[in-house]
Amino acid sequence: MNYVTTVLCELQQSLAHMIAGGVFERHPDLRLILLEADVGWIPHFIYRMDHFRPLGKRFKRSAMEIFQNNIYSTVQFEQSNLKWLTEYLGAEHFMWSTDYPHFDCPFPHSRKFVNDLFESFSPETAAMILEGVPSRLFGFDPARLPEPQLGPPA
């Protein structure tokens, strides 16, 4: 339970130090990907950082600007939060992820899970989150990937 209740605090604290400490000012091309932290906290974090922005001397750009230019996040289960955030920040900041083979993943029902998760999204937005963002950030061509195997691994 300690991990469940503190992981976001630790991530937010580290991220706040990076933003307020000017890391993204000194490295404007830095791309940070937040993993396994969900996304529902992001709007409140941006609000708080921007509210207290006058206190940071090296904090030239707003937290919103930094998120729009430098920060990406994975999402696993949060349909309603993700839907809203794609409109707030843009779908080009999010990637769906899974924790296979951990207990906290929908395998072996991943395809149905993804279809259900993205049923309220436009096909373009779903494609951006499922394929576009990861292929762009990690530099691979999805068309060159092998055909996925269906069913459990042999």
N, C-alpha and C positions, 0 to 999 in steps of 0.2 A: 504494500500500500504506500510505502514511503516513495517508491519510484513513481507510482501513478500520480501522487500529489505534488511531487517536487520537480519532475522532469521539465515541465513548462516554465517553472520559475527559473531554473538554471539556464535554460535556453534563452529566455527573455533577458536575463541579467547579462549573459555573454553578448547577445545581440545589441543590447542598449549600450554596452561599453564600446562595441565596435563602431556604432553609429556616432555616439557622442564623442568618442575618441578620435574621430576623423579618419578611420580606416578607409571608408569609401571615398573620401576626398583625396587621400593620397594614392588610392588605387581605383580610379574611376571605372576601369574595365573588369574589376573583380566581380565574379558571379558566385553567389552563395546559395546553396540549396539546403533547405531545412527539411530534414527527414524524420519520419515517425513522430511528428509532433502535432498532428492535426492542423486545422487552419482556422477554427472558429475564434481563436484568441487574437488573430492578426489585426482586425479593425480597432479593437480596444488598445492594443499595443501601439499602433500608429497614432491614435488619438493622444495617448498619454505622452508619447515621445514628442509629438508636435506641441502639445500643451506646455511642456516644460522646456521646449527648445531654447528660449532666451537664456537659460542657465548654462548652456553649453557653448564655450568659446570657440571650439573647433567644429561645431555642428552647423556648417553652412547650409547644407541642403536639408529640406524637411525629411522626416521619416517616410512620408508618402512618396516623395521623389526617389528616395533610395530604394524603397520597395519596388517602385515602377521601373527602375533602371538596373537594379543589381540583385534582387532577391527573388528566389523561386521556392516553391514548397511542394512537398508531396502530400497527397490526400488518399485516404484509404476507404473511409466509411461515411464521411460527412456530406451527404447529398445537399441538404438545404443550405448549409454554410458555404459549400463550394459554389452552388448556384448563385448565391448572392455575391460572393467574392469575385466570380468571373465578370460580373457586371461592375463591381467596385474597382478592381485592379486590372481586369482583363484575363482571359483564359490563358494567355501566353505566359503566365506566371505559375501554372500549376501542372502537376503530373500525378496520374494515378499510380499507386504503388501497392505491392502486396508483400507480406512477410513470409511467403513460402520458404521453407517448410515449417515455420512456426505455427503454433496453435491459433494464433490471431490472424488467420487468413481464410478466405472462402474456398480454397482448394478442397476437393476437386470440382467445385461448382463455380469456378472463377468466371467463366464466360456468362453464365446466367446472372451472376452477381453484378458484373460490369454492365450487362444489358439493362438490368433493373436500376442500377445506380444512375445511369446516364439517360434513362427514358425521358426525362423532362428537359433534357438539353437538346439544342439543335445538333444535327449531325456534324456540322463544322466545329462547334465547340467541343463536342465529345472527341472528335478526331484530333483536335489541337492538344487536348489534355492527355489522351491515350498514346498519341504517336508524335505529333508535331513538336511539342516542347522537348521531350526527351531526345528525339533524333537531332534537333538543332543544338541543344546544349552538349550532348555527348558526341556529336559529329558522326552519326551513322546514317546510312540510307536504309529505311525500313523495307524497301523493295528488294534489297539484297539479303535480308534475313531468311533463314530456313523456315519452311512451313512449320508452325507449331504442332506438336504431337497432341492428340486428344487422349484424354484419360490419364490414369496414374502412370508414373514412370515404370518402366519394366525392371 
